[in-house]
Amino acid sequence: MAEKIAIGVIGASGYTGSDLVRLAARHPDIEIKALTAHSHAGKPMHQVFPHLADLGLPDLVTVDEVDWSEIDAVFCGLPHATSQEVIASLPKHLKVIDMSADFRLRDAAVYKQWYGVERTQFELQKQTVYGLSEHYRDDLKTANLVACPGCYPTAVLTLLLPLVKAGLIDADDLIIDAKSGITGAGRGLKQNTLFAEAGEGFSTYAVANHRHAPEIEQELSLVADKDVIVSFTPHLVPMSRGEYISAYAKLANGATAQDCKAALETRYADEPFVYMAPEGVLPATQYVRGSNKVMLGVYQDRVPGRVILMSTLDNLVKGSAGQALQNFNIMFGLEETSGLQQVTMFP
């Protein structure tokens, strides 16, 4: 049997880190050698996440306690403004898959504007590959540092990039109505995510100020070959996981909604994780829950010349840990679907 690839997970006590562990534990080519946490260092993983108790995982330790010489790759699930310094301190032989926001934005000034901190690791940024798997696959094959996209950008860009690139929709008139489960806010204690505050309710947040907006604009601007600004509004839905995008666009160059559907079908025809909703079915979060899938939908608007576009994924899997593992597979030349064959949990 071939030797397994040894990995570490930095920030394993968060939702993203724990879901990465859940997926990696059943990956045929991975051995989990180290798990780190800050406030939970010294505890067994099952004390923080009892659902992982039967996996024989290493105990949680601090980053400084890890023997990195035994590890080939590391997944980083730390908060923004923390990852860049930790990653810079790691040995150079490691391949790094960063699930934070620290390296997603290529422009340091834009990063400071939206995250309120300075970028310090300029050389690392130059080496970074943006980890939207289906659109940067060739670059990922030789990458040593990958910045995994945010959950909203993954859902939005998977849906819109092919259409903007093909000139089928007007990049200057994009309205994105986004909704996410509560795990998108992280595991830390926040008043608005308490059960009594979020349950049986529906609310918007970060109106006109969400940090994923510039990430979406960065990638759309590249394919549109001009600066793109989107109208983006996120909402909090009282469910644990899941994400849903409804986008409203103006058709361009005489295109129809059917042209948009055909373009998406063609672009993702050979992709294992992206597919159109079956005929007569509307995309829904319950159709992708727990999986690494993205389901897309296209519908003609009642308003002439406009189209309604839909995208849904699991924010913790394809929107974070699953895509990180997909990128790992690409980086190491493995079967891209390894460790990610989970069928959707339904109902």
N, C-alpha and C positions, 0 to 999 in steps of 0.2 A: 504494500500500500504506500502511495506517495506521502511524503512528509507534509503535515498540515501547516498552514500559515498561522503563525502566532499573532494574536491581536490583543490590544489593550483598549479599554473604553474609559475615557476621561469624562467625568460627570455622569457616572452610571446610576446615580440616585435620582435623576430627573425622569420625566416621562419619556423624553426622547432617548436618553441613554438606556433606560430599562427596556424599551421596545427594541432597540438595537440588540441588546443582549438576548431577548426572546427570540429574535430572528436568527442571530448568529449561532445560537446554541444548537440549532439543527442544521447548520450549514455543513455539508460533507467535507469541506476543505479548510475549516476554521477550528482553531483551538483558542479558547478564551483564556489568556494567561494573566491578565491584570485588569482590575476594576478600581477606579478611583472615585473618591467623593471628598467633600470638604467637611461639612458638619457631621457626616455619618461615617467618617474614617474610623476603622477599628471594628466595625460591625460586620457580621455576615450579611450577604446580600438578601437572604430570605427574611431577615429581620426588618428590612426596609420594604421589600416586595415579596410577601409570602407566596405569591403565585409562581415564583421561580425557585421554590425550595427544593425541588427534586432534580435540579440540573447539575449539582456538584460544582458550583461556581466558587472561584477564589473570593476571599473576604475583601471588603472595601478598604482601601489604603489611601494615603495621600500621594500626589504625583511624585513627590521627592523620594518616596519609598520604593518605587517601581524599578526593577532591574531592566532597563530598556534594551540591553544587549541581547536579551532573549526574545525580543518582540520584533515583528516585521512591519506591522501596520497599526495605526492608532485611529480610533474614531473619537472625535472631540465634541462633547455635548454641553459645553459651558455657555454661560450667558455672554452677550456681546460685551466688548471692552475687556474681556478676560482671556478669551481664546488666543488673541494675537501674541500676547506675552508668553503664555504657556507653550504655544506651538514653537515660538522662536527659541525656547530653552531646550527643546527636545533634540536628541541625537539626529544627525543628518541622514542616517541610513533608513529612517522610518518613512513609509508612505503615510500621509496624513489625509484623512477625510474629515473635514470640519463641518459640523452641523450648525454652527453659530453664524452670526451675521458679519463677523469681522472682516472677511475677505470677499464678500459678495459684490460690493460696490467698488468698481475699478477706480473711481475718482475720489481721492482722499478728501477733497473739500466737500463733496456730496456726503461722504461718510460722516464727517464732523457735523455737518448741518443737520443730519437726521438722527444721529446717535449721540451727539453732544460730547464726543471725545475725539482726541487726535488719533490718527493712524500713525503708528510708530514703526511698523515692519514693512517698509517700502520695497525692500528687495524680495521679501516673501510674496508680496502682492504681485510683483512682476511675474512670478513663477506660477501663480494660481490659475487653475482652470475652473471655470464656472460649471458646476455639476448638474446641469439639466441633461440627463442621460441621453435622451433620444436626439438631442440637437448638438451635443458636443462630444459624441462618442469617439471620434478619431483623436481629438485632443486628450481625452481621458486615458487613452491607451498608454501614453507616455508620461502621464502626470505624476508628480510626487506630492503635490498639495492641491486638494480639491475643495472648493467652497460650495457646499450643497445649497441649492436655492431654498428660500422660505416656502412654507406650505402654500400660501396664496399665490406667489409667483409661479410655482410649479403648475397649479391648476389653470391659472390665467394664460401663461405662456404656451403651455401645451395646446391650448385651445386657439389662441390668437396668432402666434408666430407664423404658421403656414399661410394664414389668410392675409396677413399684412405683407408678408414676403411676396405673395402671388399678386398683390394689388387688387384683391377681391373686396376688401373693406377699406374705408377711409380711416387712416391712423390718426387723423385730427379730430375724430368724433367718436370716441370710445367711452362708454359708460359701463362701469364694472360694479355690480352689486354682489358682494361677497359675504358668505356666512360660514362660521366655524364653530366646532364643538369647544367645550370649556378647556380641554387639555391644551389647546393652542395658547392659553395664557400661562402655561407652566404649572409646576406643582407648589410653588410658593403661596403662602396665605395672602389672599387679596379679598377685600370686602365684596367686590362685584361678582366674584366667583363662588361665594358661599352659597350653599343650597337654598337658603331662605331668600337670597338676593337674586339668584339666577334661575332657580327652578320655576316652572310655570310662567315664564316670562320670555321676552324677546327684546333685545336692545341693540342699538348701534354704539360704536365706540371709535375713538381716534378719528373723528370725522375730519376729512381733508388733511389728515396729519399722520396717516399710518406709514410706518417705516418700510413696508413692502412696496409702496407706490413707486419710489425711485428705482427699485430693483426691476420692477415690471417695465418702467419707462426706459431704463438702460438697455434692456434686451430688445424691446420693440424699436427703439431708435436705431439700433444697429441694422436691423433688417429693412427698416423704412428708409434708411440713409438720410435721416433728418431728425431733429429733436421732436420727441413725442411726449405729450402730457396727457394723462388719463384722468378721468373722474372716477375715483375709487372710494367706495364706502364699505367698511366691514361691519358685520353684525355678530353678536354672540347668541348662540342657540343652546338651549338647555339639554345638551346630549354630551356624552363623554368624548366621542371622537367622530370625525366626519367634517367634510367641507364641501360647499356648493357655490358655484359661480354662475350668475346669470349676467351675460354681457349683451349690451345693445349697441349695434353698429350701423353705420350708413354704408350701403353697398356702393362699390366704386367700379368705374370702367364698364358699365353695363352688366355687371355680374348679377346673378340671382342667388337665392338661398340654396337652390339645388347645386349651383356651382361651388358654393362653400362646402356643402356636405361632401361632394365628390372630391374636392381638394383634400379634405381631412382624411377621407377614406383612402385615398391614394398615398398620402404622406405617411400614414401609420399602418399601412397594409401588412407590413412585415414586422411590426413591433409587437412584442409579447405582452405588453402591459397597457397599451392604449387602444381603445376601440370605440366605435360608434354604438349608441344605444340601438337595440333591435327596432325594426319598423313597428311603430305603434306604441313604443315604450318611451316614457320620459325618464331621463337620468335621475337617479335618487341616491342619497348617501348609503342607504341600506344595501344597495347593489354592489358596493365596493368595500364595505366595512371589513377591516382586518386584512385586506389584500393590498398588493402593490399596483392595483389597477387604476386607470383613469377612464371614466366613461364620458363620452362627448355627445352633444346633441345640437342640431341645427333646425331652426323653424322660421318660416316666413312671418314677418311682422304684419299686422293689419295696416300699419303705416306704410304707404308705398315707398319703395327704395330702402327699406330698413330690414335688418335680420336680427333674430334673437338667438344667441349662442349660449350653450350650457356645458358645464364641466363639473365633475364631482370626483373626489378621491378621499382616502382616509388620511387625515392630516398628520398622523403619527407614522404611517407606513410610507406610501408614495410621497407624501408631503414632507417626510423627514428621514426616519431610520431606514425605511425600505429603499428609498432612492440612494441613500448613503451606501447600503449594501450592494445595490445594483452597480454603483460606481466602483466599489471595491472589486467586484467581479470583472468589470471591464479593465481596470488597472492591472489586475493580475492575470489577465488572459483566460479567465474561467468562463464556464457557461453562464451567460448573463442572468439566467433565471434561477441559478443555484441559491437555495435558501429562501426563495421567494415564490414558491409554487402554491402557497396557501390559497385555498378556495375561499371566496367571500363568506363571512359568517352571516347567515340569514335564517330566520328573522333575528 
